[in-house]
Amino acid sequence: MELSSLAEDFEELLNVGIALSSVHDLDKLLDLILKEARRVTHADAGTLYLVQDEKLIFKVSQCQSLMDRWGEERMRKMYQSFEMPISRESIAGYAALTKKILNIPNVKEIPRGASYRYNSAWDERAEYTSQSMMVVPMLDRGDKVVGILQLINALRDGRVVPFLAEYEKLASSLASQAAVAIENAELTEDLKQAHLDTIFRLGVAAEYRDKETANHIKRMSHYCLLIAEGLGWTNEAVNMLLWSSLMHDVGKLGIPDAVLQKPGRLTPEERRIMEYHTVIGGNILKGSQAGVLKQSRIVALTHHEKFDGTGYPRGLKGEQIPIEGRITILADVFDALSSKRVYKEALGEEEVLCILGEGRGSFFDPKILDVFFGRLQAAREIRGRFEDWAEDFDKFRNLDHLMIEEGAERKKTERNLQ
């Protein structure tokens, strides 16, 4: 390889490093890392694994020749998620153990006594022929293996050739930059998940006081997601509503127990106090610069506004009501009617749908109602996935015997959060 070409590649590598540092979405980052690694080494295909719990976890694969043959969608379906132990049984596992680059001219000619072996199962399934391979461990600043880059079939003039030795240093430099970027992205993802988990738990706290199960806000938020998808929202907007709708009743934290937990009918004065939960929720969430909390405030304030203007707290009408509020009121009412409560049984689906239909144009935006009715089967699946069980209501009846969840009970709770 000419020196001028190498200089250009290293200069480009600096630009790649800058690009990697600016991407914080882990999936997009991994895709970019593999794409750039293939580009600088002229690889037709490649796979990226991350190291988690002493295993290699498959994350992303790319193959230009298969994409040309079948198209991107079918090509991606060929790659199924899997994991494998870090051991000498695989080429990637060997590289992770030794922290060394492997540059193999032809995987079909690996010596019988080599410390690693090649598995051709994927080639056979995809009707692909792997030949040259370069496997690069991604090492962080502490020399810890973060992941493995597996690059397949170097190309020159349309022919498969061995990877040039000069590419090892290029790939190693890229892998080091990638390892740092991955750790930063994972930290960002951890912080994001902690932030969202806090939102969920605050929503649960509000429902707990109102003798609702945590499943209520899971069902209700997924109904919101279902409607937003039906309206053609982007994935980002759909997920934002999923999380912000969890906070719709957070203002109930400020409602007196005598009103919130009254077993019988509320008096007009008590009803007025109960309605304050929308304003209290808005005040709790006021002033945050986080996008999800800004939208949570809109949901908290408007999820009881009715389409005909008779709702509360501001009596907004029609499209004066933010779309988030118009979606949330339908999702909330559907779940309230179709789910069991401590104080009532669930209504049958036919009766629930009849009540919703009677609310067309009064309680509910007709367009949103139609979208929901068109996705009833998916709503039924959500209801089944987050179904309440008898023990979910015990915590409200037997507070004297409430126990810290341990062992199997804790695992059940963790499964329910999925």
URWOGI-V945780 format. One record per pair of residues at least 12 apart in sequence whose ideal C-beta (glycine too) atoms are under 7 Angstrom apart, sorted by the first residue. I is the first residue (numbers start at 1). GAP is how many residues later the second one is. D is the distance in whole Angstrom. If there is no record, write none. Layout:
BEGIN
i;gap;d
I;GAP;D
I;GAP;D
END
This chain:
BEGIN
i;gap;d
1;163;6
1;165;5
6;160;6
9;31;6
9;161;6
13;27;7
13;157;6
13;160;6
13;161;6
16;20;5
16;158;6
17;160;4
19;13;7
20;12;7
20;13;7
20;157;6
20;158;6
20;161;4
21;160;6
24;161;5
24;164;5
26;159;5
26;160;6
26;163;5
29;152;6
29;153;7
29;156;5
30;18;5
30;29;5
30;30;5
31;29;5
33;15;6
33;145;4
34;12;5
34;14;5
34;26;6
34;28;6
34;115;7
35;27;7
36;138;6
37;112;5
37;114;6
37;134;6
37;137;6
38;24;6
38;113;6
40;130;5
40;131;7
40;134;6
41;93;6
41;110;5
41;113;6
41;122;6
41;126;5
41;129;7
41;130;6
42;112;5
42;113;5
42;114;7
43;108;4
43;109;6
43;110;6
43;111;6
44;19;7
44;20;5
44;21;5
44;108;6
44;109;4
44;111;5
45;17;6
45;18;4
45;19;7
45;107;4
45;108;6
46;15;7
46;16;6
46;103;7
46;104;6
46;105;5
46;106;6
47;14;4
47;103;5
48;12;5
48;99;6
48;101;6
49;43;6
49;98;6
49;99;5
50;96;7
50;97;4
51;45;6
51;94;5
51;95;6
51;96;6
54;32;6
55;28;5
55;29;7
55;30;6
55;31;6
56;27;6
56;28;5
56;30;6
56;36;6
56;37;6
56;40;6
56;92;6
57;26;5
58;23;6
58;24;5
58;25;7
61;18;4
63;12;6
63;65;7
66;12;7
66;60;6
66;62;6
78;48;5
88;27;5
88;28;6
89;28;7
90;26;7
90;29;7
91;25;5
91;27;6
91;42;7
91;44;5
92;43;6
92;56;5
92;58;5
94;21;6
94;22;4
95;40;4
95;42;5
95;53;6
96;41;6
96;49;5
96;52;6
99;38;5
99;40;6
99;46;6
101;33;7
101;34;7
101;35;5
101;67;5
101;71;6
102;32;7
102;33;4
103;31;5
103;60;5
103;62;7
103;65;6
104;28;7
104;29;5
105;27;6
105;57;4
106;25;5
106;26;7
107;23;6
107;24;7
107;26;5
130;22;5
130;23;6
131;22;6
131;29;5
132;21;6
132;22;5
132;28;6
132;29;7
132;30;5
132;31;6
133;17;7
133;18;7
133;19;5
134;17;5
134;29;4
134;33;7
134;37;6
135;13;6
135;15;5
136;13;4
136;35;5
136;36;6
136;39;5
137;38;7
138;37;4
138;40;5
138;41;4
139;37;6
139;40;6
140;39;5
140;40;6
140;43;6
141;39;7
146;33;4
146;36;5
146;37;6
147;35;6
149;22;7
149;26;6
151;12;7
151;20;7
196;47;6
199;44;6
199;47;6
199;48;6
199;93;7
200;46;5
202;45;7
202;48;6
203;14;5
203;43;4
203;44;5
203;47;6
204;13;7
205;48;7
206;43;5
206;44;5
206;46;5
206;47;5
207;42;6
209;43;6
209;44;7
209;51;6
210;39;7
210;42;5
210;50;6
211;50;7
211;131;5
211;185;5
213;175;5
213;179;4
213;180;7
214;202;7
215;171;4
215;173;5
215;177;7
216;119;6
216;123;7
217;29;5
218;168;4
219;116;5
219;163;6
219;164;6
219;167;5
220;25;6
220;111;5
220;112;6
220;115;5
221;21;5
221;24;4
221;25;5
222;160;5
223;108;4
223;111;6
223;112;7
223;156;6
223;159;6
224;17;5
224;18;6
224;21;4
224;103;5
224;104;6
224;107;5
225;13;6
225;16;6
225;17;4
226;149;5
226;152;5
226;153;6
226;156;7
227;100;5
227;103;7
227;104;7
227;141;6
227;144;5
227;145;6
228;13;5
228;99;7
230;141;4
230;144;7
230;145;5
231;140;6
240;51;7
240;52;6
240;55;6
241;83;6
241;86;7
243;49;5
244;48;5
244;51;4
244;52;4
244;55;5
244;80;7
245;54;6
245;83;5
245;86;7
247;38;7
247;49;4
247;52;6
247;53;6
248;51;5
248;52;6
248;55;5
248;80;6
248;84;7
249;28;7
250;31;5
250;34;6
250;50;6
251;26;4
251;27;6
251;28;7
251;29;4
251;30;3
251;33;6
251;49;6
252;25;5
254;23;7
254;26;4
255;18;7
255;19;6
255;21;7
255;22;5
259;14;5
259;15;6
263;80;6
275;37;5
275;38;6
278;22;6
278;23;6
278;26;6
278;34;7
278;35;5
279;34;5
281;19;3
281;20;7
282;15;5
282;18;5
282;19;4
285;12;4
285;15;6
295;29;6
298;24;5
298;26;5
298;27;7
299;25;5
299;26;7
299;29;5
302;14;7
302;19;6
302;20;5
302;22;7
302;23;3
303;22;5
303;25;4
303;26;5
303;29;6
304;25;7
305;16;4
305;20;5
306;56;6
306;57;5
307;19;7
307;54;6
307;55;6
307;56;6
307;57;6
307;58;5
308;53;7
308;54;5
326;39;4
326;42;6
327;41;6
329;34;7
329;35;7
330;34;5
330;38;6
330;39;6
330;42;6
333;30;7
334;18;7
334;22;6
337;15;5
337;18;6
338;14;5
338;45;7
339;49;7
340;48;6
342;51;6
342;54;5
356;13;7
END
